[in-house]
Each structure stands twice: as structure tokens, then as C-alpha cells.
Amino acid sequence: MDLQQRTATGNQHGTVLRPVLWVVLVISAALNAVFSSTLENPLVGVAFGLVALSAIAGLVVHHYRHRQD
């Protein structure tokens, strides 16, 4: 696949996924901070922390799958 084909098809991949992952990351990180410091049960904060880590992993995987060599 040459550069023109990769650019034409590469712009279509993940046009929605990446912004959604960023929104999930920001919201879950904020909720993790709030619930970890305010609730007596830390498992709620841990759950949002795991969601944030999952979003980070998704962003990393998306980056490496769609980077240009």
C-alpha cells in the first residue's frame, strides 16, 4: 500500500473512536479523583480508575495500529 492509499484509507479509521476514548478518559479520571477522595468505599474510585486505564490502553493501541511507518 503506497502513501496515497494509506492516507486515503487511514483518515477513515478511528475518526469517532479516538475522541470517544479521550472523553471517556477525562471523565473517568475526574470521577476517579472525586470518588476516591469523597466516598468511604474506595472500590468506586478503583472502578473508574480501571476505566481510565482501559481508555489509555485503547488510545495506545489505536495509535500504534494507525501510525504511519
Stockholm file with secondary structure:
# STOCKHOLM 1.0

chainA/1-69         MDLQQRTATGNQHGTVLRPVLWVVLVISAALNAVFSSTLENPLVGVAFGLVALSAIAGLVVHHYRHRQD
#=GR chainA/1-69 SS CCHHHHHHHHTTTTTTHHHHHHHHHHHHHHHHHHHHHHCSCTHHHHHHHHHHHHHHHHHHHHHHHHCCC
#=GC SS_cons        CCHHHHHHHHTTTTTTHHHHHHHHHHHHHHHHHHHHHHCSCTHHHHHHHHHHHHHHHHHHHHHHHHCCC
//
